[in-house]
Amino acid sequence: MPIERDQEQIHAELLALYSACVSEIAGFKQQQFNVTNYSIALFAALVAVKQLFGASVSWERAVLVIFVIAAAAFAIVVQFQLWSAIQVRRARLRSIRSKFSASFRESWDHPKGPDALHWLLPFIVSIGGLIAFWVIAK
């Protein structure tokens, strides 16, 4: 009986860890989208400041451009930190799955290509930053 209880406890712990990892990945993905959305909104606000108040003096444009560059750089760094955290959680999930039954692993294991879209949200931030930079600097 003690061995059976240990197995049940191990199984419960693995399920809890699995659920936590899945939940964390979902949260990190949501944060990636939030960073992208807020970055684009900030770029639009900086362009609006230039359009509404006519940053005619070169130092005013320079300040706006610095804000665009800093916001884009910060957003891209955060995007890749979140991507890295997602990769850690995915590795944990693979490790947990390796401890599940053979029938589970057989059902789960379907060939999946590499995650090639991890660059998409940073790319969107970069394009938004470049457009804002161009509108403000001209």
C-alpha positions as CSV (number, residue, x, y, z in Angstrom):
1,M,0.0,0.0,0.0
2,P,2.7,2.6,0.7
3,I,4.1,2.1,-2.8
4,E,0.6,2.7,-4.2
5,R,0.2,5.9,-2.2
6,D,3.6,7.1,-3.4
7,Q,2.6,6.5,-7.0
8,E,-0.7,8.4,-6.4
9,Q,1.2,11.3,-4.9
10,I,3.7,11.4,-7.7
11,H,0.9,11.3,-10.3
12,A,-1.0,14.1,-8.5
13,E,2.2,16.2,-8.3
14,L,2.9,15.6,-12.0
15,L,-0.6,16.6,-13.0
16,A,-0.3,19.8,-10.8
17,L,3.0,20.7,-12.4
18,Y,1.6,20.0,-15.8
19,S,-1.4,22.2,-15.2
20,A,0.8,25.0,-13.8
21,C,3.1,24.9,-16.8
22,V,0.2,25.0,-19.3
23,S,-1.3,27.9,-17.4
24,E,2.0,29.8,-17.3
25,I,2.5,29.3,-21.0
26,A,-1.0,30.7,-21.7
27,G,-0.2,33.7,-19.4
28,F,3.1,34.4,-21.1
29,K,1.5,34.2,-24.6
30,Q,-1.2,36.7,-23.4
31,Q,1.6,39.0,-22.1
32,Q,3.4,38.8,-25.5
33,F,0.2,40.0,-27.2
34,N,-0.3,42.8,-24.6
35,V,3.3,44.0,-25.1
36,T,2.7,44.1,-28.8
37,N,-0.6,45.9,-28.5
38,Y,0.6,48.5,-26.0
39,S,3.7,49.1,-28.1
40,I,1.7,49.9,-31.2
41,A,-0.6,52.1,-29.1
42,L,2.4,54.0,-27.8
43,F,3.8,54.5,-31.3
44,A,0.5,55.8,-32.4
45,A,0.3,58.2,-29.4
46,L,3.8,59.5,-30.2
47,V,2.9,60.1,-33.8
48,A,-0.3,61.8,-32.7
49,V,1.8,64.1,-30.4
50,K,4.0,65.0,-33.3
51,Q,1.0,65.6,-35.6
52,L,-1.1,67.5,-33.1
53,F,1.6,69.7,-31.6
54,G,3.8,69.9,-34.7
55,A,7.2,69.1,-33.2
56,S,8.8,71.6,-35.5
57,V,12.0,72.1,-33.5
58,S,14.6,69.3,-34.2
59,W,15.1,68.6,-30.5
60,E,11.4,67.9,-30.0
61,R,11.5,65.4,-32.9
62,A,14.6,63.9,-31.5
63,V,12.9,63.3,-28.1
64,L,10.0,61.6,-29.8
65,V,12.3,59.5,-31.9
66,I,14.2,58.5,-28.7
67,F,10.9,57.5,-27.1
68,V,10.1,55.3,-30.2
69,I,13.4,53.6,-30.2
70,A,13.4,53.0,-26.5
71,A,9.8,51.6,-26.5
72,A,10.6,49.4,-29.5
73,A,13.8,48.1,-27.9
74,F,12.1,47.5,-24.6
75,A,9.2,45.7,-26.2
76,I,11.4,43.4,-28.3
77,V,13.6,42.5,-25.2
78,V,10.4,41.7,-23.2
79,Q,9.1,39.6,-26.1
80,F,12.2,37.5,-26.3
81,Q,12.3,37.1,-22.5
82,L,8.7,35.9,-22.5
83,W,9.6,33.5,-25.4
84,S,12.5,32.2,-23.4
85,A,10.2,31.6,-20.4
86,I,7.8,29.7,-22.7
87,Q,10.6,27.5,-23.9
88,V,11.5,26.6,-20.4
89,R,7.9,25.7,-19.6
90,R,7.7,23.6,-22.8
91,A,10.8,21.7,-21.8
92,R,9.2,21.0,-18.4
93,L,6.1,19.7,-20.2
94,R,8.2,17.4,-22.3
95,S,9.9,16.1,-19.2
96,I,6.6,15.6,-17.4
97,R,5.1,13.8,-20.5
98,S,8.0,11.4,-20.5
99,K,6.9,10.1,-17.1
100,F,3.3,9.5,-18.3
101,S,2.2,6.1,-19.6
102,A,3.2,4.7,-23.0
103,S,-0.3,4.9,-24.3
104,F,-0.5,8.6,-23.4
105,R,2.9,9.3,-25.1
106,E,1.8,7.3,-28.1
107,S,-1.4,9.4,-28.4
108,W,0.5,12.7,-27.8
109,D,3.5,12.1,-30.1
110,H,2.6,13.5,-33.4
111,P,5.3,15.1,-35.5
112,K,5.2,18.9,-35.1
113,G,7.4,21.3,-37.0
114,P,9.5,23.9,-35.2
115,D,7.7,26.9,-33.8
116,A,8.7,29.3,-36.5
117,L,6.4,32.2,-35.5
118,H,8.2,33.3,-32.3
119,W,9.6,36.2,-34.3
120,L,6.2,37.5,-35.5
121,L,5.2,39.7,-32.6
122,P,8.7,41.3,-32.3
123,F,8.6,41.8,-36.1
124,I,5.3,43.6,-35.7
125,V,6.7,45.8,-33.0
126,S,9.8,46.6,-35.2
127,I,7.6,47.5,-38.2
128,G,5.4,49.7,-36.0
129,G,8.5,51.4,-34.5
130,L,10.0,52.0,-38.0
131,I,6.8,53.5,-39.3
132,A,6.5,55.8,-36.2
133,F,10.2,56.7,-36.6
134,W,9.7,57.6,-40.2
135,V,6.6,59.7,-39.6
136,I,8.1,61.6,-36.7
137,A,11.6,62.1,-38.3
138,K,10.3,63.5,-41.6
